[in-house]
Amino acid sequence: MVTAPRERPFSAVAGLVLGGVAARHDVTLDVLEDLHVALDTLLEHEEGERDLTVVLRLAAGNVEVSVGPFEPGVVAELDEEAGEELSLRRLLDAVVDDVTVGERDDGCWVELRKGYLLASEAGS
């Protein structure tokens, strides 16, 4: 888990942690890149004042990333159907396997899930 201010230089820390943990668990570069794109895209759409927390879990061939809390505007964008335009929802649906929005005590959180093979298995 990493908590940092929402300003752009600090959000890069979340990406570094994601990369470090994924590398230690032999996640492929393709999966890591998709998760970076998803995380960066979410952070670009958020203008809130509160610190942002990113929680990373690896289990049973899945990388799960929880990000929040988000302001209602981002949640509204995610609730829209993915149409023809390049919306936040459409982009996230393209790079991760599952996107859900959940309500917690401190606000709305976005849950991203991406399945993966171990890098050592991907080449075989």
Buried (B, 14 or more C-beta within 10 A) or exposed (E): EBEBEBEEEBBEBBBEBBBEBBEEEBBBEEBBEBBBBBBBEBBEBBEBEBEBBBBBEBEEEBBBBBBBBBBEEBBEBBEEEBEEEEBBBBBBBEBBEEBEBEEEEEBBBBBBBBEBBEBEEBEE
